[in-house]
Amino acid sequence: MSTNDITLYIATSVDGYVADAEGRVDWLEEFQTGPNDEDVEGFFEFFETVDCLVMGATTYEQVLGFGEWPYEDRPTYVFTHRSLSPATEAVRFVDGEIADLVSELRQQFDHVWVVGGAHLAQSFLREREIDVIRLSFIPILLGDGIPLFSGEYDEQRLRLTDTTTHGSGIVEHHYEVAN
């Protein structure tokens, strides 16, 4: 990872869905791991490198539903057209163009994590503003839901840099995006 990287780090079913047909992610619960498990440790190692987070409003509301705000005091930008309440003083709401925010983020932060959801991730990809993709394939077939990848990406090339297989059955692929 280099300076000013924007990483899409997201879980998807093997058939490519980030949420079920009703927009729920409760199917992920059975794959959540304990505090000493390698899956969690891999996430915490990644999270320690993150200076800033970006997410869509639906993802933000899902995170709020999980209980205590998990992202500490890291600056978090939420794309939304609605009026929402900030979880912490570090949460900012954005209603504008991705390119405008990305320019600012790349100047201020070394590592930005695009948390989700799918529509925001797709927009960042279409704008060619993702440098690294970390996909955690969850060993489940949902059959229907919200697809992670949908739309036109102008044949963006990815270079596989690492693959990690976890005891839970989760397989994580790391890609660099060739822009």
C-alpha positions as CSV (number, residue, x, y, z in Angstrom):
1,M,0.0,0.0,0.0
2,S,1.3,3.4,-0.8
3,T,0.6,6.9,0.5
4,N,-2.8,8.4,-0.3
5,D,-4.4,5.0,-1.1
6,I,-8.1,4.6,-1.2
7,T,-9.1,1.0,-0.3
8,L,-12.4,-0.7,-0.9
9,Y,-12.4,-3.4,1.8
10,I,-15.7,-5.3,1.8
11,A,-17.3,-8.7,2.4
12,T,-19.3,-10.3,-0.3
13,S,-21.1,-13.7,-0.7
14,V,-19.4,-16.0,-3.2
15,D,-22.1,-15.1,-5.7
16,G,-21.2,-11.4,-5.4
17,Y,-23.8,-9.9,-3.0
18,V,-23.0,-7.5,-0.2
19,A,-26.6,-7.7,1.3
20,D,-29.6,-10.0,0.8
21,A,-32.6,-9.0,-1.2
22,E,-34.0,-7.0,1.7
23,G,-30.7,-5.2,2.3
24,R,-29.8,-7.1,5.4
25,V,-26.4,-8.3,6.3
26,D,-27.3,-10.6,9.2
27,W,-26.1,-13.6,7.1
28,L,-22.6,-12.4,8.0
29,E,-23.1,-13.0,11.7
30,E,-22.3,-16.8,11.6
31,F,-18.9,-15.9,10.1
32,Q,-18.0,-13.3,12.8
33,T,-15.1,-14.4,14.9
34,G,-13.8,-14.2,18.4
35,P,-11.1,-11.8,19.7
36,N,-8.2,-14.2,19.2
37,D,-9.2,-15.4,15.7
38,E,-7.0,-14.7,12.7
39,D,-9.9,-13.2,10.8
40,V,-10.5,-10.5,13.4
41,E,-6.7,-9.9,13.8
42,G,-6.4,-9.4,10.0
43,F,-9.1,-6.7,10.2
44,F,-7.6,-5.0,13.2
45,E,-4.2,-4.9,11.4
46,F,-5.9,-3.3,8.4
47,F,-7.9,-0.9,10.5
48,E,-4.8,0.4,12.3
49,T,-3.6,1.7,8.9
50,V,-6.8,3.6,8.2
51,D,-6.8,7.4,8.6
52,C,-10.3,8.1,7.3
53,L,-13.5,6.3,6.3
54,V,-16.1,6.9,3.6
55,M,-19.5,5.2,3.5
56,G,-23.0,5.5,2.2
57,A,-26.0,6.4,4.3
58,T,-27.5,2.9,4.4
59,T,-24.2,1.5,5.5
60,Y,-23.9,4.2,8.1
61,E,-27.4,3.4,9.5
62,Q,-26.5,-0.3,9.6
63,V,-23.3,0.4,11.5
64,L,-25.4,2.5,14.0
65,G,-27.7,-0.4,14.5
66,F,-24.8,-2.7,15.6
67,G,-24.5,-0.6,18.8
68,E,-21.5,1.4,19.9
69,W,-19.7,3.4,17.1
70,P,-16.8,1.1,16.1
71,Y,-14.6,3.5,14.3
72,E,-13.3,5.5,17.3
73,D,-12.5,9.1,16.5
74,R,-11.4,8.5,12.9
75,P,-12.8,11.0,10.4
76,T,-15.8,9.5,8.7
77,Y,-17.5,10.9,5.6
78,V,-21.1,9.7,4.9
79,F,-22.6,10.3,1.5
80,T,-26.2,11.2,1.8
81,H,-29.0,13.4,0.6
82,R,-30.9,13.0,3.8
83,S,-30.6,14.7,7.2
84,L,-28.9,12.3,9.6
85,S,-27.5,12.7,13.1
86,P,-23.8,12.2,13.6
87,A,-22.7,9.3,15.7
88,T,-19.6,11.2,16.9
89,E,-18.0,14.6,16.2
90,A,-15.8,12.8,13.7
91,V,-18.7,12.1,11.4
92,R,-19.3,14.4,8.5
93,F,-22.1,14.3,5.9
94,V,-21.4,14.8,2.3
95,D,-23.9,15.7,-0.5
96,G,-21.7,16.3,-3.5
97,E,-19.5,14.8,-6.2
98,I,-17.0,12.0,-5.3
99,A,-14.2,13.7,-7.2
100,D,-14.5,16.8,-5.1
101,L,-14.3,14.9,-1.8
102,V,-11.5,12.6,-3.1
103,S,-9.3,15.5,-3.9
104,E,-9.6,16.8,-0.4
105,L,-9.1,13.3,1.1
106,R,-6.0,12.5,-0.8
107,Q,-4.5,15.8,0.4
108,Q,-5.3,15.2,4.1
109,F,-5.0,11.4,4.6
110,D,-2.6,8.6,3.8
111,H,-5.1,5.8,3.8
112,V,-8.9,6.0,3.2
113,W,-11.2,3.1,3.6
114,V,-14.4,2.9,1.5
115,V,-16.5,0.9,3.8
116,G,-19.6,0.5,1.6
117,G,-22.2,0.1,0.4
118,A,-22.3,-1.3,-3.0
119,H,-23.7,1.8,-4.8
120,L,-21.0,4.0,-3.3
121,A,-18.3,1.4,-4.1
122,Q,-19.5,1.3,-7.7
123,S,-19.4,5.0,-8.0
124,F,-15.9,5.2,-6.7
125,L,-14.8,2.5,-9.1
126,R,-16.5,4.3,-12.1
127,E,-14.7,7.4,-11.1
128,R,-11.4,5.4,-10.9
129,E,-10.9,6.5,-7.3
130,I,-10.2,3.1,-5.8
131,D,-6.5,2.1,-5.6
132,V,-6.8,-1.2,-3.7
133,I,-9.6,-3.7,-3.4
134,R,-9.7,-6.2,-0.5
135,L,-12.6,-8.6,-1.1
136,S,-13.5,-11.1,1.7
137,F,-15.5,-13.9,0.0
138,I,-17.9,-15.3,2.6
139,P,-18.7,-19.0,1.9
140,I,-22.4,-18.6,1.3
141,L,-24.5,-18.3,-1.9
142,L,-27.3,-15.8,-1.3
143,G,-28.9,-16.3,-4.8
144,D,-30.2,-12.7,-4.8
145,G,-29.5,-9.4,-3.2
146,I,-27.5,-6.2,-3.7
147,P,-24.6,-6.9,-6.0
148,L,-21.2,-5.5,-5.2
149,F,-20.3,-5.0,-8.9
150,S,-22.8,-3.7,-11.3
151,G,-22.4,-1.3,-14.2
152,E,-19.7,-0.1,-16.5
153,Y,-16.1,-0.1,-15.3
154,D,-14.2,0.4,-18.7
155,E,-12.4,-2.9,-18.3
156,Q,-10.4,-1.8,-15.2
157,R,-7.6,-4.2,-14.7
158,L,-6.8,-5.7,-11.3
159,R,-3.5,-7.2,-10.2
160,L,-3.8,-9.9,-7.5
161,T,-1.2,-9.1,-4.8
162,D,-2.3,-11.6,-2.0
163,T,-4.8,-14.2,-1.1
164,T,-5.5,-15.3,2.5
165,T,-7.6,-18.3,3.5
166,H,-9.1,-18.2,7.0
167,G,-10.2,-21.1,9.1
168,S,-13.8,-19.8,9.0
169,G,-13.8,-20.5,5.2
170,I,-13.5,-16.8,4.3
171,V,-11.1,-16.2,1.4
172,E,-9.7,-12.7,1.1
173,H,-8.2,-11.4,-2.2
174,H,-6.1,-8.3,-2.3
175,Y,-5.9,-6.4,-5.7
176,E,-4.2,-3.3,-6.9
177,V,-6.4,-1.4,-9.4
178,A,-4.5,-0.4,-12.5
179,N,-5.6,3.1,-13.4
